[in-house]
Amino acid sequence: MLATHPRLRDRFAGAREVDGSFRGWQLPCGSERRPLAGAGWMLIGDAASLIDPFSGEGISNAMHSAMLAAECAARTLREGTVLEGGLRRYEEQVWQELGTEFDTAYRLQRLARHRRLLRFIFARATRPGCATLFQR
């Protein structure tokens, strides 16, 4: 693709593979809660493990956590509590706003191991009148 794609060909003309192998890593999913803030630091998006454990989606959670982090940073800078635990409010707010969604997604991920049951649930959920189940 790098050799044939019009935009990529020129951009990566001098690029070369480092060792010939591709590497990947597991997605840091929100099913495992870890500290998101401390004295003078906050984690957002993938760094905060805010990836949906069922769908693998994380961009909207990254954007939402960035907004919460920015608001918290501004507030704690005004208050002078950045190093005195003020950023912990960010962590509390993230889990308050996203925690239930992550818990539900984690349960769905575990449920997906039982294909027949999952098919039954999705068949029921997609019937008329059940569309609100999948809305935020």
PyMOL commands that set and color helices and strands:
alter all, ss='L'
color gray80, all
select helices_A, chain A and resi 6-11+45-48+59-79+88-111+115-125+131-134
alter helices_A, ss='H'
color red, helices_A
select strands_A, chain A and resi 37-38+41-42
alter strands_A, ss='S'
color yellow, strands_A
deselect
rebuild
show_as cartoon
